[in-house]
Amino acid sequence: FVYDDAGHPVWLVMPDAVYSEKDIGIGPLNGFHGNLFTTKGPPSGQVYDPSRIVVTPVGQASLRFDNTTYATGAFTYRAFGRLLTEPLARQPF
């Protein structure tokens, strides 16, 4: 998730991510790239009603790891009029 301009958490999903060596203009080569969406729907526990589900495209993203150990990387996304890169690091156990 990320935070919107008002400081509220917003969940983003990238369901169509594919591995590619093609630069799509928002991140380095050799990573997973895809479209970003926000979703809204009825709360858990209510009857499933597909007409209440709203999927909104908001941008694109790239998920890349720096080396073969996958210890570090970056998540770069363009959404809501912003282009941001968030560094990633493996959590120590």
N, C-alpha and C positions, 0 to 999 in steps of 0.2 A: 504494500500500500504506500501511498504518498499523501501529502497534505495539500489541500486546496489553498487558495489565497486567504481564506478566512480561518485557516488552521484546522479545518475538519479533515479527518482521515477519509481517503477515497481509495477503494480497492480497484486495481486495474487488472485485467486479464489479457493474456496473449495466447488464445487458443489455437491460432493457425501458425505458430512458430515452426520454422524449418531451419535446418543447418544450411549455411550457404557461405561460399567464399566471395560472394558479390557484395560490394559496398553499396548500401542503399542510401547513403548520404547522412547517416546519423551516428555511425559508429565504425570501429575498425573492422577489417575483414575477418573471416574465419570465426563465425559465431552463429548464434540463433537469432533470426530476425523475424518480425511479424507485426501485425496490426494490433493496436491496443484498444480496449473497450472498457466501458463501465457497464455494470448491470444493476438492475433493480427488479424486485419481485416481492411477492407476498412473504410474510415472516414464516419461519420454520414452524411446522405444526398445523398450518392451515391447509385446506384442500388445494391440491395442485390445479392451477388455472393458467394455462400458457398465455392467455390474452393479457394477463397482468405482468408479464415479464417484458422488460424494456432493456434492449441492448443498444448502447450508443457508441459509435466509433469516436475515439478521441485522439488518435495519433499512431505513431510507430515506435518500435523499440528494438534494441540490439542487446543480446546477452553474450558476453565473451569472457573466456578464461585465458589467462596469460601463458600458461605452459601446460605440459603434460601431467603435472601433479594436481592441477585444478585448485591450487591453494589461493590464488588471487585472480581478480578479474574486474569487470565493470558492467554495469547495467546502464545503458544510455537510452533515453527516451525523449521524444518530441511529442508533447501533449499540452493542452491548455495554453498554447502560445509560448511555451518554454522549451528549451533544449537543455537537458540536465544529464550529467553523468554521475552515478553513484558508485564508488569503489566497493568491491566485494573482497572479503577475506574469510578463509575457513576459520570456524570457531575452534579454539583449542579444547581438547578434552582432558 
